[in-house]
Amino acid sequence: MKRNKFYLIFGIICCICFACSDFLTEYSHDQAYVQSYTDLDEMIIGSGYMKCNSASYNYGYTKNLVYYPYIHFMADETEVKTTGAYSYGNADVPRILFGYYTWQKKVERDHEATVQWVENQDWNNLYFHINICNLILSQIDEQPVETEMDRQNVNRIKGEAHFLRGSYYFILANLYGKPYVTATAKTDLAVPIKLTEYKEDKIYTRATVEEVYEQTLKDLLQAESYLRDIPRKSVTRAGHTAVCLMLSRVYLYMQNYAETVKWARACLAEQNDLTNLNGFVGDAFVTQSSPELIFTMGGNFIFANLGNGAGNFVVSEDLVGCYTENDLRKRHFIRANDNGIYKYVKLSFAYDVRDVSDNFALRTAEAYLNLAEAGACLGGEYVAESQNAYNTLRRNRITGYVDEHLTGEDLIKAVRQERRRELCLEGHRWFDLRRYMVNEVCREEKTLFNTFVLYAWSDADWEYVPTILRRYSLPPHDDAWTLPIPAVELESNYGMPDNPRAEREYK
């Protein structure tokens, strides 16, 4: 009966949501159907968390089910293979995501200006989850609480809802807003903030980067207070440790290094396990049973769409070159096949199996890296702690490792390079390159290059040959480091400014 009641609530929500194109449409609800906090608990599981859809061998079939997959291809962790034998596997993916990884003005279109992607898909999905959190938070305090267990469960649901809402706003701000710069965060535009569950008759405007980060921190700090001393239900439900790690990430992006250190320490005080790759045996390094995994939500699609051959995305030579031969991640994170093409093997993968996300997974390794980078940027008394975090991680990854004792910019850059190796293809690199570009302690800038290739059958050669080969570049501080606001949202909210982007030419 309770499950049927939840489905009725969810059905009302979905009908109203999908009947209107406005991303900020509020969801009507009949409060009579929410009779206890367990109804809201079911709702947050079913609609508050990112969907954990099964993996697919082609984004073309499941592109409406995934979350911002293009960030794996916009940076320098992947490339389209332009030589060797043509592979049919996932050959459509570079065309489907053409507008994103070649940083076009119209990101949803391919090289022929044909629409291939739903531009506002992530905008809609993330705001849908936000609105579910708004709804839950508006109802949770009205539910009866009779026992200490009831109180803990209510606090847990509150904490999860605040964690999710804060995390979603953080993602939106980093997709559609400029990287955080203290001097300009008050004027740089990010995304609209909506915290109510009811309909508001108004045109929405974009909040500033500072305002969205403030809301993110407010939500995460509230989540921390609600989830403190409450046992985590599972790695697919947010707990206190996950909140601490997320806080350390947000403060790192803000260049508030003292707070980064504080929350990274708090995270590691609760969970500091690292898997030593020396002697590690297994097909996948990160699974839901991994001692390093703190939390995960969302799908796992990158594995199935990376590493098939010419005409497809593969692990970039740039990323492969970051690993020394005694770095065991070159075997357990990426691995060369018989054709010398490196495939991504870090996460567990099997068709129709839902395990660890390739876009939203929190691991202890990140806490060590956040602590190391923040400590290196602070300098002074924090250097030793930074060095220890950096070396601790590397001891568990490299055969015959000898501790390094770097300082200053050398230490900062070494930590960032280690971050690239360790967190590869987990959804960090695009965001990291953006924030390095505006860092006030140690600025790093990089021009990105990506190639689009199209193959066609040649009767003369009796094989598929490249017919189009175009190379694109993205220099530092280009407007295309920020995604455009979806056109349908600009139309729905008259006067909302877009993020300017120029047409991008190839060489």
Phi and psi in degrees as a GROMACS rama.xvg file:
@    title "Ramachandran Plot"
@    xaxis  label "Phi"
@    yaxis  label "Psi"
@TYPE xy
-64.3277  -39.2667  LYS-2
-65.8896  -41.0682  ARG-3
-62.5622  -36.34  ASN-4
-64.1478  -41.9736  LYS-5
-63.7785  -44.2406  PHE-6
-61.3435  -35.0579  TYR-7
-64.642  -45.8151  LEU-8
-59.0777  -47.5241  ILE-9
-64.6399  -36.9188  PHE-10
-63.1715  -41.4622  GLY-11
-60.9784  -45.2101  ILE-12
-59.3594  -50.2655  ILE-13
-64.524  -41.7706  CYS-14
-59.0847  -44.592  CYS-15
-70.6102  -40.1614  ILE-16
-60.9962  -49.9893  CYS-17
-84.1255  -5.56975  PHE-18
-85.1959  -5.46395  ALA-19
-134.966  141.181  CYS-20
-84.9476  -12.508  SER-21
-72.455  121.466  ASP-22
-64.2329  -22.2207  PHE-23
-100.465  15.691  LEU-24
-59.4364  131.799  THR-25
-83.4081  158.335  GLU-26
-107.64  119.891  TYR-27
-68.5251  151.509  SER-28
-152.355  148.648  HIS-29
-97.652  108.258  ASP-30
-61.3587  -20.1141  GLN-31
-64.5079  -23.8506  ALA-32
-84.8962  -11.5688  TYR-33
-99.1527  101.932  VAL-34
-108.237  -9.81866  GLN-35
-161.601  168.912  SER-36
-65.4263  -20.7778  TYR-37
-65.8311  -30.5427  THR-38
-64.3013  -40.9659  ASP-39
-72.2686  -31.1839  LEU-40
-63.186  -43.3533  ASP-41
-63.8733  -37.1054  GLU-42
-66.2232  -42.0774  MET-43
-68.7095  -34.3636  ILE-44
-65.5616  -45.9676  ILE-45
-77.5078  -29.6008  GLY-46
-134.725  -14.745  SER-47
-81.8106  -38.763  GLY-48
-83.934  154.396  TYR-49
-57.6683  143.573  MET-50
-68.4493  137.041  LYS-51
-99.9315  71.0876  CYS-52
-74.8948  151.838  ASN-53
-70.4866  158.726  SER-54
-70.4312  155.646  ALA-55
-136.455  157.665  SER-56
-90.06  5.33985  TYR-57
-160.129  125.905  ASN-58
-60.2813  -25.9145  TYR-59
-59.5659  -28.9463  GLY-60
-90.4386  -21.9285  TYR-61
-131.111  18.4749  THR-62
-63.3017  -21.9227  LYS-63
-81.9091  -2.13063  ASN-64
-106.141  -9.88168  LEU-65
-101.751  163.369  VAL-66
-112.109  120.666  TYR-67
29.2829  57.2795  TYR-68
-66.9609  -22.1088  PRO-69
-64.2185  -20.7069  TYR-70
-65.7897  -20.5443  ILE-71
-70.253  -23.2099  HIS-72
-109.165  -12.3736  PHE-73
-79.565  -20.988  MET-74
-97.4432  -136.782  ALA-75
-123.332  22.5936  ASP-76
-92.1159  -17.0905  GLU-77
-131.551  166.548  THR-78
-155.562  160.496  GLU-79
-89.7739  125.371  VAL-80
-76.5714  124.4  LYS-81
-107.996  0.189619  THR-82
-129.428  166.209  THR-83
91.9175  -175.158  GLY-84
-71.4068  133.419  ALA-85
-65.2313  138.336  TYR-86
-117.946  131.732  SER-87
-70.3937  -28.8318  TYR-88
-60.2266  115.131  GLY-89
63.3407  23.0902  ASN-90
-65.756  -18.594  ALA-91
-80.0447  -18.2204  ASP-92
-62.8763  -44.9486  VAL-93
-60.2359  -30.7468  PRO-94
-74.4883  -41.2668  ARG-95
-61.9254  -40.0839  ILE-96
-101.353  15.9152  LEU-97
-50.8178  -47.3336  PHE-98
-64.535  -25.1498  GLY-99
-84.1078  -52.093  TYR-100
-83.0493  -6.32698  TYR-101
-107.427  9.27682  THR-102
58.4565  47.0302  TRP-103
-78.2163  163.245  GLN-104
-66.8939  -41.2046  LYS-105
-102.98  90.64  LYS-106
-68.369  -20.268  VAL-107
-84.399  -4.0455  GLU-108
-107.523  154.173  ARG-109
-92.6077  -168.074  ASP-110
-66.6259  -16.0114  HIS-111
-103.245  11.4014  GLU-112
67.5124  23.2442  ALA-113
-91.2362  131.663  THR-114
-66.0528  125.944  VAL-115
-121.749  -17.3294  GLN-116
-134.412  150.163  TRP-117
-84.6455  104.978  VAL-118
-59.4461  -36.3424  GLU-119
-97.1001  16.2825  ASN-120
-58.7496  -51.7039  GLN-121
-70.0616  -36.5994  ASP-122
-57.0836  -50.0486  TRP-123
-64.6614  -46.1885  ASN-124
-61.7405  -45.3375  ASN-125
-70.3577  -39.8849  LEU-126
-69.8153  -30.2235  TYR-127
-59.9944  -48.4342  PHE-128
-62.3857  -39.1011  HIS-129
-61.0899  -44.2954  ILE-130
-66.0933  -32.8863  ASN-131
-63.1689  -43.7741  ILE-132
-61.72  -42.4824  CYS-133
-58.1038  -44.0892  ASN-134
-63.192  -45.4301  LEU-135
-63.3361  -45.0511  ILE-136
-66.7116  -27.5435  LEU-137
-75.4316  -21.0434  SER-138
-106.696  -22.5219  GLN-139
-63.1106  -37.1287  ILE-140
-74.7299  -8.90124  ASP-141
-89.9036  -4.69184  GLU-142
-85.4264  145.064  GLN-143
-66.4864  138.344  PRO-144
-127.86  116.05  VAL-145
-116.197  -26.3304  GLU-146
-125.678  169.654  THR-147
-63.0059  -35.6749  GLU-148
-64.932  -39.5785  MET-149
-59.509  -45.8099  ASP-150
-60.7474  -43.7209  ARG-151
-63.5753  -40.4041  GLN-152
-67.3287  -38.8725  ASN-153
-63.6866  -44.6677  VAL-154
-63.244  -38.7817  ASN-155
-62.2659  -44.9749  ARG-156
-63.9478  -42.1106  ILE-157
-59.3113  -46.7538  LYS-158
-61.6249  -43.799  GLY-159
-63.2956  -43.0882  GLU-160
-63.6993  -42.9774  ALA-161
-66.7526  -40.2764  HIS-162
-60.171  -47.4181  PHE-163
-65.3094  -46.0902  LEU-164
-61.8661  -44.4844  ARG-165
-62.249  -41.8563  GLY-166
-65.0355  -40.3592  SER-167
-66.8381  -40.6172  TYR-168
-65.7439  -34.9942  TYR-169
-63.4699  -43.3048  PHE-170
-63.7808  -47.2878  ILE-171
-59.3812  -42.1119  LEU-172
-62.4032  -34.6458  ALA-173
-87.6109  -14.757  ASN-174
-85.6902  -43.6719  LEU-175
-112.541  0.480757  TYR-176
-122.441  163.691  GLY-177
-71.6619  158.906  LYS-178
-61.376  152.896  PRO-179
-69.3299  121.798  TYR-180
-129.37  122.11  VAL-181
-52.8842  -41.3499  THR-182
-70.3055  -25.7962  ALA-183
-121.19  -2.09657  THR-184
-60.8303  -25.6367  ALA-185
-72.5616  -18.2613  LYS-186
-119.414  -25.7454  THR-187
-63.1515  136.222  ASP-188
-91.8795  143.682  LEU-189
-120.175  -106.779  ALA-190
-135.688  162.253  VAL-191
-64.5621  147.682  PRO-192
-110.126  127.349  ILE-193
-133.691  124.228  LYS-194
-119.464  -0.441844  LEU-195
-99.37  154.669  THR-196
-97.1013  -4.28316  GLU-197
-107.024  164.993  TYR-198
-74.7083  133.259  LYS-199
-119.545  125.041  GLU-200
-84.938  84.6458  ASP-201
-159.557  163.642  LYS-202
-89.9049  128.164  ILE-203
-84.2762  144.249  TYR-204
-118.15  163.56  THR-205
-82.5542  127.8  ARG-206
-74.8864  161.903  ALA-207
-76.8404  164.431  THR-208
-56.8721  -43.3144  VAL-209
-61.1198  -43.54  GLU-210
-64.9387  -40.1422  GLU-211
-69.2699  -40.3539  VAL-212
-64.2502  -38.8139  TYR-213
-61.7549  -41.5292  GLU-214
-66.9096  -39.3266  GLN-215
-58.3153  -48.8971  THR-216
-65.3954  -40.333  LEU-217
-59.4412  -45.002  LYS-218
-64.6777  -45.6537  ASP-219
-66.5572  -38.4287  LEU-220
-68.7275  -35.1463  LEU-221
-66.6046  -40.235  GLN-222
-60.8891  -41.1114  ALA-223
-60.7782  -41.5378  GLU-224
-70.2337  -36.923  SER-225
-73.6557  -34.6932  TYR-226
-91.8038  -7.84531  LEU-227
-60.1609  130.151  ARG-228
69.6005  10.7674  ASP-229
-104.508  123.107  ILE-230
-59.34  140.635  PRO-231
-70.5036  138.172  ARG-232
-75.579  -41.4084  LYS-233
-169.611  174.814  SER-234
-72.6968  -9.64166  VAL-235
-100.416  8.48561  THR-236
-125.01  132.765  ARG-237
-65.2897  136.226  ALA-238
-128.445  -176.012  GLY-239
-61.2286  -40.4264  HIS-240
-61.3841  -41.4261  THR-241
-62.7798  -39.4582  ALA-242
-63.1862  -44.2586  VAL-243
-60.3235  -43.5556  CYS-244
-66.0389  -40.7834  LEU-245
-65.722  -37.8121  MET-246
-61.42  -41.553  LEU-247
-63.9205  -35.4973  SER-248
-68.067  -45.4866  ARG-249
-62.4176  -45.7582  VAL-250
-65.525  -33.284  TYR-251
-63.4803  -43.3371  LEU-252
-62.6787  -31.2125  TYR-253
-83.6853  -4.45592  MET-254
63.4093  28.6517  GLN-255
-96.7563  85.3786  ASN-256
-75.2517  -29.9383  TYR-257
-63.6136  -43.4982  ALA-258
-69.7461  -33.436  GLU-259
-59.317  -48.0681  THR-260
-60.4343  -45.714  VAL-261
-55.6988  -48.2887  LYS-262
-80.9547  -27.9865  TRP-263
-66.8736  -40.7816  ALA-264
-60.5897  -43.381  ARG-265
-61.9208  -40.1812  ALA-266
-62.6245  -48.8212  CYS-267
-70.5734  -24.2814  LEU-268
-65.6524  -27.1633  ALA-269
-96.2916  -31.9083  GLU-270
-153.69  112.051  GLN-271
-126.677  15.7402  ASN-272
-64.9871  140.384  ASP-273
-131.628  136.936  LEU-274
-84.1444  124.165  THR-275
-81.5625  115.69  ASN-276
-70.853  -15.7146  LEU-277
-70.6782  104.885  ASN-278
96.1741  -0.614212  GLY-279
-67.3984  134.426  PHE-280
-127.767  126.207  VAL-281
162.621  159.678  GLY-282
-80.5952  -29.4667  ASP-283
-133.361  136.485  ALA-284
-75.7002  -43.2743  PHE-285
-109.734  116.134  VAL-286
-130.294  175.927  THR-287
-66.7292  -17.9942  GLN-288
-94.0968  2.50869  SER-289
-63.9609  134.567  SER-290
-66.1513  -14.9141  PRO-291
-85.9216  -20.6948  GLU-292
-77.5718  128.258  LEU-293
-101.72  -42.0966  ILE-294
-163.137  147.202  PHE-295
-150.056  144.988  THR-296
-152.105  153.992  MET-297
98.2698  176.081  GLY-298
-89.2871  178.281  GLY-299
-131.398  99.6586  ASN-300
-120.485  -19.1205  PHE-301
-63.7162  -36.8272  ILE-302
-58.099  -47.0325  PHE-303
-73.0942  -14.9117  ALA-304
-115.442  25.2639  ASN-305
-145.726  123.266  LEU-306
104.913  28.6272  GLY-307
-95.521  -28.7323  ASN-308
141.682  -164.515  GLY-309
-56.3788  136.745  ALA-310
88.7586  -4.48835  GLY-311
-118.654  164.532  ASN-312
-71.5571  139.435  PHE-313
-136.514  166.926  VAL-314
-61.7243  131.724  VAL-315
-70.9333  150.735  SER-316
-62.4532  -31.4705  GLU-317
-61.0613  -42.7343  ASP-318
-72.6791  -43.8239  LEU-319
-56.684  -39.6213  VAL-320
-68.0212  -10.8855  GLY-321
-75.7891  -18.8417  CYS-322
-98.9488  134.052  TYR-323
-79.1553  165.948  THR-324
-67.6875  -25.2599  GLU-325
-91.4969  7.37706  ASN-326
-86.571  113.126  ASP-327
-70.0787  -11.6766  LEU-328
-67.8084  -21.5559  ARG-329
-70.7163  -9.30264  LYS-330
-109.893  -35.9223  ARG-331
-103.015  -13.5578  HIS-332
-103.913  -47.2947  PHE-333
-128.495  152.799  ILE-334
-151.521  134.249  ARG-335
-77.9243  136.86  ALA-336
-90.5361  -171.586  ASN-337
-64.8894  -21.3184  ASP-338
-94.7513  7.45664  ASN-339
78.4559  11.0054  GLY-340
-91.6313  128.78  ILE-341
-84.4582  127.514  TYR-342
-105.096  157.836  LYS-343
-91.0927  119.759  TYR-344
-127.322  9.57002  VAL-345
-64.8583  -43.9797  LYS-346
-95.3889  150.901  LEU-347
-68.7199  144.089  SER-348
-149.866  135.165  PHE-349
-159.561  143.563  ALA-350
-59.3028  133.294  TYR-351
69.4566  19.7668  ASP-352
-114.145  134.218  VAL-353
-110.412  115.878  ARG-354
-131.919  -98.1052  ASP-355
-108.006  134.059  VAL-356
-71.137  149.233  SER-357
-95.4124  2.56899  ASP-358
-124.811  -22.6633  ASN-359
-143.113  81.6672  PHE-360
-130.661  130.257  ALA-361
-105.457  123.23  LEU-362
-125.001  155.825  ARG-363
-60.2065  -30.4735  THR-364
-56.7161  -38.0163  ALA-365
-65.2156  -37.4228  GLU-366
-61.3631  -43.2672  ALA-367
-60.0173  -42.7278  TYR-368
-70.9506  -39.472  LEU-369
-61.9375  -43.0697  ASN-370
-63.3852  -43.3067  LEU-371
-65.9832  -43.8727  ALA-372
-68.6624  -43.9368  GLU-373
-64.0776  -42.5308  ALA-374
-63.3215  -39.6885  GLY-375
-66.3359  -37.3684  ALA-376
-70.9246  -34.4584  CYS-377
-71.7781  -38.0097  LEU-378
71.1095  -165.352  GLY-379
56.7622  -126.948  GLY-380
-65.9153  -14.2814  GLU-381
-88.8765  -9.91859  TYR-382
-62.7701  -44.2299  VAL-383
-61.6328  -40.6984  ALA-384
-66.7052  -38.0593  GLU-385
-63.0835  -47.7428  SER-386
-59.7172  -41.3951  GLN-387
-64.344  -43.2512  ASN-388
-63.8051  -43.5162  ALA-389
-61.471  -48.9662  TYR-390
-70.8839  -33.9651  ASN-391
-60.3326  -45.03  THR-392
-63.8976  -45.2784  LEU-393
-68.557  -30.5353  ARG-394
-61.1834  -29.5096  ARG-395
-89.5696  2.95637  ASN-396
-124.248  -20.5268  ARG-397
-123.837  133.719  ILE-398
-72.779  130.487  THR-399
66.9426  31.0854  GLY-400
-69.88  137.955  TYR-401
-116.128  128.143  VAL-402
-53.2339  140.774  ASP-403
-104.037  152.502  GLU-404
-129.563  64.8883  HIS-405
-84.8426  159.554  LEU-406
-141.529  169.477  THR-407
59.163  -144.464  GLY-408
-63.7126  -29.9737  GLU-409
-60.9704  -40.9956  ASP-410
-69.585  -43.4667  LEU-411
-58.8627  -47.7697  ILE-412
-67.4235  -35.3575  LYS-413
-65.8625  -40.6458  ALA-414
-64.493  -42.5084  VAL-415
-64.4253  -38.7767  ARG-416
-66.5891  -37.7252  GLN-417
-65.2127  -36.9958  GLU-418
-60.9772  -40.3922  ARG-419
-63.227  -43.947  ARG-420
-65.6307  -45.8632  ARG-421
-74.8548  -42.5239  GLU-422
-100.053  19.0263  LEU-423
-55.3011  136.477  CYS-424
57.4775  30.073  LEU-425
-111.54  11.8725  GLU-426
93.2788  17.2965  GLY-427
-101.908  -34.4276  HIS-428
-61.4954  -45.3013  ARG-429
-58.5354  -45.1265  TRP-430
-67.9268  -37.5638  PHE-431
-64.759  -44.8112  ASP-432
-60.359  -36.775  LEU-433
-63.2027  -45.0556  ARG-434
-77.0671  -30.6817  ARG-435
-61.3868  -34.4494  TYR-436
-64.8337  -22.7743  MET-437
-118.801  12.6963  VAL-438
-67.0461  137.83  ASN-439
-88.4697  -16.517  GLU-440
-95.4877  -45.5229  VAL-441
-146.694  91.1196  CYS-442
-77.5136  135.062  ARG-443
-130.61  130.236  GLU-444
-123.426  145.329  GLU-445
-144.636  134.818  LYS-446
-88.4381  129.63  THR-447
-97.1655  149.411  LEU-448
-132.882  135.904  PHE-449
-140.29  150.029  ASN-450
-120.84  137.73  THR-451
-107.805  130.988  PHE-452
-131.067  139.707  VAL-453
-126.044  129.407  LEU-454
-105.516  151.265  TYR-455
-144.985  155.222  ALA-456
-72.7507  135.507  TRP-457
-115.953  117.385  SER-458
-66.0475  -31.8586  ASP-459
-67.7247  -42.2291  ALA-460
-92.3985  -13.5149  ASP-461
58.8708  40.7718  TRP-462
-166.042  170.589  GLU-463
-78.8856  133.491  TYR-464
-130.427  153.406  VAL-465
-65.6254  129.99  PRO-466
-109.247  -22.8208  THR-467
-132.812  131.533  ILE-468
-141.485  106.107  LEU-469
-127.411  134.283  ARG-470
-111.768  131.017  ARG-471
-120.274  154.272  TYR-472
-132.937  152.648  SER-473
-130.857  104.478  LEU-474
-78.6642  164.528  PRO-475
-58.8512  145.092  PRO-476
67.2556  9.77747  HIS-477
-65.2379  148.757  ASP-478
-60.5359  -24.5246  ASP-479
-75.8846  1.88981  ALA-480
-72.9641  -6.4784  TRP-481
-124.619  134.449  THR-482
-70.8448  149.867  LEU-483
-71.8612  150.722  PRO-484
-69.205  132.254  ILE-485
-53.9328  137.595  PRO-486
-59.3114  -38.9217  ALA-487
-64.2589  -29.9562  VAL-488
-74.8973  -34.4219  GLU-489
-66.3221  -36.4492  LEU-490
-70.4985  -36.7109  GLU-491
-73.7585  -25.421  SER-492
-124.033  81.2108  ASN-493
-55.25  130.378  TYR-494
95.9667  -10.1544  GLY-495
-67.9178  123.081  MET-496
-73.598  147.213  PRO-497
-90.8348  168.882  ASP-498
-90.1739  117.262  ASN-499
-66.4809  141.203  PRO-500
-142.864  141.194  ARG-501
-94.4379  159.612  ALA-502
-64.1162  137.651  GLU-503
-106.486  122.868  ARG-504
-91.0546  157.191  GLU-505
-109.244  165.739  TYR-506
